[in-house]
Amino acid sequence: MRNELEQLTRGRRLSERVVALLGPMLSGGREPDLEGLAAQLKMPSWTLRRKLAEEGVGFRELLNDTRRDLALAYIRDTELSFGEIAYLLGFTSAEAFTRAFKRWSDVTPGAYRRTLAD
């Protein structure tokens, strides 16, 4: 499994490698941190931060973008409750997830799911 992940991430921009790692890290129901991600990439956290900055992105931005993309997919493709989605994305509560989703899309998760059903 580890070798497969290394093969998939070799030769890509660091930001793409980070996004590829963030999805599985989120599925544990906790928020990934820069230090844990840097350890998986076998580099110091300050190096990871600097290299991402060289690509014009930050860790927090990539984390939020990954959460947003996964949230849209979970709402579109599953019948999971918003509490379950919040847990899967590492939010502390469904309310925190709802606030973030509204910030990303200008609508609540429920309103978004209803527009998909129409």
Backbone as a printed PyTorch tensor [residue, N CA C, xyz], in Angstrom:
tensor([[[  0.8340,  -1.1910,   0.0000],
         [  0.0000,   0.0000,   0.0000],
         [  0.8760,   1.2510,   0.0000]],

        [[  1.9060,   1.2480,   0.8320],
         [  2.7880,   2.4130,   0.9230],
         [  3.5130,   2.6320,  -0.3980]],

        [[  3.9900,   1.5400,  -1.0310],
         [  4.6810,   1.6660,  -2.3110],
         [  3.7530,   2.1850,  -3.3980]],

        [[  2.4990,   1.7350,  -3.3800],
         [  1.5280,   2.2220,  -4.3620],
         [  1.3160,   3.7170,  -4.2120]],

        [[  1.2090,   4.1920,  -2.9740],
         [  1.0390,   5.6110,  -2.7230],
         [  2.2530,   6.3950,  -3.2030]],

        [[  3.4340,   5.8750,  -2.9440],
         [  4.6500,   6.5560,  -3.4010],
         [  4.7040,   6.6060,  -4.9210]],

        [[  4.2920,   5.5400,  -5.5920],
         [  4.2700,   5.5370,  -7.0550],
         [  3.2880,   6.5700,  -7.5930]],

        [[  2.1280,   6.6670,  -6.9480],
         [  1.1240,   7.6290,  -7.3890],
         [  1.5710,   9.0720,  -7.2030]],

        [[  2.3350,   9.3200,  -6.1540],
         [  2.6890,  10.6980,  -5.8370],
         [  4.0230,  11.1360,  -6.4300]],

        [[  4.8160,  10.2180,  -6.9180],
         [  6.1160,  10.5770,  -7.4840],
         [  5.9290,  11.3730,  -8.7740]],

        [[  6.7000,  12.4360,  -8.9230],
         [  6.6800,  13.2110, -10.1660],
         [  5.6020,  14.2770, -10.2280]],

        [[  4.7820,  14.3870,  -9.2220],
         [  3.7460,  15.4120,  -9.2120],
         [  4.2080,  16.5900,  -8.3790]],

        [[  3.5230,  17.6980,  -8.5810],
         [  3.8000,  18.8600,  -7.7430],
         [  3.5130,  18.4910,  -6.2960]],

        [[  4.2140,  19.1430,  -5.4050],
         [  4.0340,  18.8540,  -3.9840],
         [  2.5940,  19.1030,  -3.5540]],

        [[  1.9800,  20.1630,  -4.0310],
         [  0.5940,  20.4440,  -3.6420],
         [ -0.3410,  19.3210,  -4.0660]],

        [[ -0.1010,  18.7130,  -5.2200],
         [ -0.9290,  17.5810,  -5.6650],
         [ -0.6990,  16.3610,  -4.7700]],

        [[  0.5420,  16.1660,  -4.3640],
         [  0.8450,  15.0590,  -3.4580],
         [  0.1690,  15.2740,  -2.1100]],

        [[  0.1670,  16.5250,  -1.6300],
         [ -0.4750,  16.8480,  -0.3540],
         [ -1.9680,  16.5470,  -0.4300]],

        [[ -2.6210,  16.9800,  -1.5000],
         [ -4.0640,  16.7330,  -1.6550],
         [ -4.3390,  15.2340,  -1.6930]],

        [[ -3.4880,  14.4680,  -2.3720],
         [ -3.6770,  13.0150,  -2.4420],
         [ -3.5830,  12.3670,  -1.0630]],

        [[ -2.7880,  12.9450,  -0.1750],
         [ -2.6560,  12.4030,   1.1780],
         [ -3.7410,  12.9060,   2.1180]],

        [[ -4.2370,  14.1140,   1.8850],
         [ -5.2140,  14.6990,   2.8080],
         [ -6.5300,  13.9320,   2.8400]],

        [[ -7.0100,  13.4880,   1.6930],
         [ -8.2840,  12.7700,   1.6570],
         [ -8.3230,  11.5910,   2.6070]],

        [[ -7.3700,  10.6570,   2.4810],
         [ -7.3540,   9.5240,   3.4150],
         [ -7.1200,   9.9430,   4.8650]],

        [[ -6.3510,  11.0030,   5.0890],
         [ -6.1130,  11.4650,   6.4590],
         [ -7.3930,  12.0090,   7.0820]],

        [[ -8.2530,  12.6080,   6.2760],
         [ -9.5120,  13.1480,   6.7850],
         [-10.4910,  12.0490,   7.1580]],

        [[-10.4200,  10.9290,   6.4780],
         [-11.4170,   9.8830,   6.6900],
         [-11.3870,   9.3050,   8.0980]],

        [[-10.3640,   9.6060,   8.8660],
         [-10.2980,   9.1140,  10.2350],
         [-11.1120,   9.9250,  11.2140]],

        [[-11.7870,  10.9820,  10.7360],
         [-12.6120,  11.7800,  11.6100],
         [-11.8400,  12.7890,  12.4320]],

        [[-10.6100,  13.0660,  12.0570],
         [ -9.8420,  14.0880,  12.7540],
         [ -9.1890,  14.9960,  11.7230]],

        [[ -8.8510,  16.1890,  12.1670],
         [ -8.2550,  17.1500,  11.2500],
         [ -6.7630,  16.8820,  11.1130]],

        [[ -6.2900,  16.6940,   9.8900],
         [ -4.8480,  16.5110,   9.6920],
         [ -4.0960,  17.7850,  10.0670]],

        [[ -2.8600,  17.6100,  10.4990],
         [ -2.0470,  18.7790,  10.7870],
         [ -0.7970,  18.7570,   9.9130]],

        [[ -0.1660,  19.9090,   9.8350],
         [  1.0060,  20.0760,   8.9790],
         [  2.1280,  19.1310,   9.3900]],

        [[  2.3150,  18.9520,  10.6780],
         [  3.3980,  18.1070,  11.1610],
         [  3.1890,  16.6430,  10.7580]],

        [[  1.9730,  16.1530,  10.9150],
         [  1.6790,  14.7750,  10.5280],
         [  1.8350,  14.5540,   9.0370]],

        [[  1.4100,  15.5250,   8.2590],
         [  1.5470,  15.4300,   6.8110],
         [  3.0150,  15.4590,   6.4080]],

        [[  3.7810,  16.3520,   7.0190],
         [  5.2140,  16.4410,   6.7260],
         [  5.9060,  15.1220,   7.0560]],

        [[  5.5150,  14.4960,   8.1580],
         [  6.1060,  13.2120,   8.5350],
         [  5.8160,  12.1580,   7.4680]],

        [[  4.6030,  12.1410,   6.9310],
         [  4.2790,  11.1860,   5.8700],
         [  5.1040,  11.4390,   4.6170]],

        [[  5.4090,  12.6930,   4.3680],
         [  6.2070,  13.0570,   3.1910],
         [  7.7090,  12.9820,   3.4700]],

        [[  8.0490,  12.6140,   4.7170],
         [  9.4460,  12.4720,   5.1310],
         [ 10.2450,  13.7610,   4.9300]],

        [[  9.6630,  14.8640,   5.4400],
         [ 10.3680,  16.1460,   5.4150],
         [  9.9530,  16.9560,   6.6250]],

        [[ 10.7990,  17.8900,   7.0450],
         [ 10.4260,  18.7490,   8.1720],
         [  9.2280,  19.6300,   7.8080]],

        [[  8.4270,  19.9700,   8.8140],
         [  7.2260,  20.7720,   8.5480],
         [  7.5730,  22.1300,   7.9550]],

        [[  8.6880,  22.7230,   8.3830],
         [  9.0470,  24.0300,   7.8380],
         [  9.4120,  23.9300,   6.3590]],

        [[  9.9820,  22.7940,   5.9340],
         [ 10.3060,  22.5910,   4.5150],
         [  9.0140,  22.4350,   3.7150]],

        [[  8.0860,  21.6770,   4.2440],
         [  6.7990,  21.5170,   3.5760],
         [  6.1100,  22.8660,   3.4120]],

        [[  6.0780,  23.6410,   4.4740],
         [  5.4550,  24.9630,   4.4210],
         [  6.1280,  25.8450,   3.3580]],

        [[  7.4560,  25.8420,   3.3230],
         [  8.2060,  26.6700,   2.3730],
         [  7.9730,  26.2230,   0.9370]],

        [[  7.9980,  24.9030,   0.7050],
         [  7.8080,  24.4000,  -0.6600],
         [  6.3870,  24.6620,  -1.1600]],

        [[  5.4030,  24.5450,  -0.2870],
         [  4.0340,  24.8880,  -0.6900],
         [  3.9330,  26.3740,  -1.0220]],

        [[  4.5870,  27.2050,  -0.2180],
         [  4.5810,  28.6520,  -0.4830],
         [  5.2210,  28.9520,  -1.8290]],

        [[  6.2510,  28.2180,  -2.1950],
         [  6.8820,  28.3950,  -3.5040],
         [  5.9130,  28.0700,  -4.6390]],

        [[  4.9630,  27.1640,  -4.3870],
         [  3.9360,  26.8320,  -5.3760],
         [  2.7440,  27.7770,  -5.2910]],

        [[  2.7790,  28.6980,  -4.3290],
         [  1.7120,  29.6880,  -4.2060],
         [  0.4870,  29.2250,  -3.4470]],

        [[  0.6420,  28.1760,  -2.6300],
         [ -0.4710,  27.6730,  -1.8240],
         [ -0.0040,  27.4430,  -0.3980]],

        [[ -0.9480,  27.3210,   0.4930],
         [ -0.6560,  27.0150,   1.8850],
         [ -1.3590,  25.7400,   2.3040]],

        [[ -0.8890,  25.1640,   3.3980],
         [ -1.4830,  23.9350,   3.9120],
         [ -2.9660,  24.1150,   4.2140]],

        [[ -3.3200,  25.1920,   4.9020],
         [ -4.7090,  25.4300,   5.2880],
         [ -5.6060,  25.5440,   4.0520]],

        [[ -5.1100,  26.2170,   3.0260],
         [ -5.8710,  26.3620,   1.7760],
         [ -6.1180,  24.9990,   1.1270]],

        [[ -5.0970,  24.1720,   1.0700],
         [ -5.2570,  22.8350,   0.4870],
         [ -6.2050,  21.9770,   1.3160]],

        [[ -6.1140,  22.0870,   2.6360],
         [ -7.0160,  21.3440,   3.5090],
         [ -8.4570,  21.7690,   3.2790]],

        [[ -8.7090,  23.0720,   3.2390],
         [-10.0680,  23.5620,   3.0130],
         [-10.5970,  23.1740,   1.6430]],

        [[ -9.7540,  23.2610,   0.6180],
         [-10.1840,  22.8700,  -0.7310],
         [-10.5170,  21.3850,  -0.7880]],

        [[ -9.7160,  20.5660,  -0.1250],
         [ -9.9670,  19.1220,  -0.0990],
         [-11.2610,  18.8280,   0.6530]],

        [[-11.4500,  19.4820,   1.7870],
         [-12.7020,  19.3090,   2.5410],
         [-13.9070,  19.7140,   1.6910]],

        [[-13.8040,  20.8510,   1.0190],
         [-14.9140,  21.3220,   0.1880],
         [-15.2410,  20.2990,  -0.9050]],

        [[-14.2270,  19.8350,  -1.6100],
         [-14.4550,  18.8770,  -2.6930],
         [-15.0650,  17.5810,  -2.1730]],

        [[-14.5700,  17.0960,  -1.0390],
         [-15.1350,  15.8760,  -0.4620],
         [-16.5610,  16.1080,   0.0280]],

        [[-16.8200,  17.2730,   0.6240],
         [-18.1740,  17.5830,   1.0990],
         [-19.1580,  17.5760,  -0.0580]],

        [[-18.7840,  18.2060,  -1.1490],
         [-19.6720,  18.2270,  -2.3260],
         [-19.9420,  16.8130,  -2.8250]],

        [[-18.9080,  15.9830,  -2.8560],
         [-19.0820,  14.6020,  -3.3110],
         [-19.9500,  13.8000,  -2.3430]],

        [[-19.7140,  13.9460,  -1.0230],
         [-20.5240,  13.2130,  -0.0540],
         [-21.9960,  13.6120,  -0.1470]],

        [[-22.2640,  14.8940,  -0.2880],
         [-23.6580,  15.3460,  -0.3590],
         [-24.3020,  14.8680,  -1.6590]],

        [[-23.5520,  14.9380,  -2.7450],
         [-24.0730,  14.5650,  -4.0620],
         [-24.2440,  13.0530,  -4.1950]],

        [[-23.2850,  12.2790,  -3.6930],
         [-23.2320,  10.8590,  -4.0120],
         [-23.6500,   9.9150,  -2.8950]],

        [[-23.9690,  10.4510,  -1.7100],
         [-24.3480,   9.5740,  -0.6020],
         [-25.5950,  10.1070,   0.0860]],

        [[-26.1190,   9.2970,   0.9760],
         [-27.2430,   9.6970,   1.8130],
         [-26.7840,   9.9480,   3.2460]],

        [[-25.4920,  10.1680,   3.4260],
         [-24.9630,  10.4030,   4.7710],
         [-25.6000,  11.6420,   5.3850]],

        [[-25.7810,  11.6030,   6.6940],
         [-26.2740,  12.7890,   7.3900],
         [-25.1590,  13.8300,   7.4280]],

        [[-25.5400,  15.0730,   7.6980],
         [-24.5290,  16.1300,   7.7520],
         [-23.6040,  15.9450,   8.9480]],

        [[-24.1020,  15.3440,  10.0170],
         [-23.2490,  15.0220,  11.1570],
         [-22.1870,  13.9940,  10.7860]],

        [[-22.5950,  12.9830,  10.0090],
         [-21.6370,  11.9710,   9.5610],
         [-20.5990,  12.5790,   8.6260]],

        [[-21.0500,  13.4390,   7.7210],
         [-20.1220,  14.1090,   6.8070],
         [-19.1590,  14.9860,   7.5950]],

        [[-19.6760,  15.7150,   8.5730],
         [-18.8220,  16.5640,   9.4060],
         [-17.7380,  15.7250,  10.0690]],

        [[-18.1160,  14.5640,  10.6120],
         [-17.1500,  13.6830,  11.2600],
         [-16.0940,  13.2070,  10.2610]],

        [[-16.5390,  12.7660,   9.0910],
         [-15.6110,  12.2580,   8.0780],
         [-14.6220,  13.3190,   7.6110]],

        [[-15.0260,  14.5690,   7.6750],
         [-14.1660,  15.6580,   7.2160],
         [-13.3540,  16.2830,   8.3540]],

        [[-13.4870,  15.7420,   9.5590],
         [-12.6790,  16.2100,  10.6800],
         [-13.2030,  17.4510,  11.3740]],

        [[-14.4820,  17.7940,  11.1660],
         [-15.0610,  18.9430,  11.8660],
         [-15.4670,  18.5240,  13.2750]],

        [[-15.4810,  19.4830,  14.1820],
         [-15.8300,  19.1840,  15.5670],
         [-17.3290,  19.0020,  15.7530]],

        [[-18.1340,  19.5390,  14.8350],
         [-19.5890,  19.4080,  14.9570],
         [-20.2370,  19.6170,  13.5910]],

        [[-21.5070,  19.2220,  13.5060],
         [-22.2660,  19.4590,  12.2790],
         [-22.4400,  20.9540,  12.0360]],

        [[-22.5410,  21.7250,  13.1140],
         [-22.6990,  23.1750,  12.9750],
         [-21.4450,  23.7970,  12.3640]],

        [[-20.2720,  23.3400,  12.7890],
         [-19.0220,  23.8510,  12.2170],
         [-18.9390,  23.5000,  10.7340]],

        [[-19.3700,  22.2850,  10.3910],
         [-19.3920,  21.8870,   8.9790],
         [-20.3570,  22.7630,   8.1820]],

        [[-21.5420,  23.0040,   8.7370],
         [-22.5330,  23.8270,   8.0440],
         [-22.0090,  25.2320,   7.7930]],

        [[-21.3560,  25.8260,   8.7870],
         [-20.7690,  27.1670,   8.6070],
         [-19.7120,  27.1680,   7.5050]],

        [[-18.8450,  26.1570,   7.5220],
         [-17.7980,  26.0810,   6.4940],
         [-18.4120,  25.8750,   5.1160]],

        [[-19.4050,  24.9990,   5.0180],
         [-20.0340,  24.7340,   3.7230],
         [-20.6950,  25.9950,   3.1850]],

        [[-21.3500,  26.7340,   4.0620],
         [-21.9930,  27.9790,   3.6330],
         [-20.9480,  29.0030,   3.1660]],

        [[-19.8190,  29.0230,   3.8210],
         [-18.7240,  29.9200,   3.4120],
         [-18.1980,  29.5140,   2.0220]],

        [[-18.1340,  28.2080,   1.7530],
         [-17.6240,  27.7250,   0.4770],
         [-18.6090,  27.9330,  -0.6680]],

        [[-19.8880,  27.7490,  -0.3980],
         [-20.8540,  27.6830,  -1.5040],
         [-22.0050,  28.6760,  -1.4080]],

        [[-22.0520,  29.4810,  -0.3620],
         [-23.1170,  30.4680,  -0.1490],
         [-24.4890,  29.8560,   0.1060]],

        [[-24.5630,  28.5340,   0.2930],
         [-25.8130,  27.8720,   0.6740],
         [-25.5030,  26.8480,   1.7510]],

        [[-26.5210,  26.4460,   2.4820],
         [-26.3340,  25.4090,   3.4940],
         [-26.2330,  24.0370,   2.8180]],

        [[-25.6780,  23.0570,   3.5100],
         [-25.6320,  21.7220,   2.9140],
         [-27.0170,  21.1850,   2.5560]],

        [[-28.0040,  21.4730,   3.4100],
         [-29.3730,  21.0050,   3.1140],
         [-29.9230,  21.6400,   1.8560]],

        [[-29.7100,  22.9330,   1.6790],
         [-30.1820,  23.6210,   0.4750],
         [-29.4660,  23.0710,  -0.7600]],

        [[-28.1910,  22.7950,  -0.6330],
         [-27.4460,  22.2390,  -1.7660],
         [-27.9860,  20.8600,  -2.1490]],

        [[-28.2380,  20.0220,  -1.1290],
         [-28.7680,  18.6700,  -1.4140],
         [-30.1570,  18.7610,  -2.0600]],

        [[-30.9670,  19.7270,  -1.6020],
         [-32.2980,  19.8840,  -2.2030],
         [-32.2130,  20.3130,  -3.6610]],

        [[-31.2610,  21.1820,  -4.0000],
         [-31.1310,  21.5950,  -5.4140],
         [-30.7040,  20.4340,  -6.2810]],

        [[-29.9360,  19.5060,  -5.7260],
         [-29.5430,  18.3280,  -6.4840],
         [-30.7180,  17.3800,  -6.7310]],

        [[-31.6370,  17.3510,  -5.7740],
         [-32.7960,  16.4690,  -5.8780],
         [-33.8230,  16.9850,  -6.8820]],

        [[-33.8340,  18.2830,  -7.1200],
         [-34.8200,  18.8760,  -8.0380],
         [-34.5290,  18.5810,  -9.4860]]])
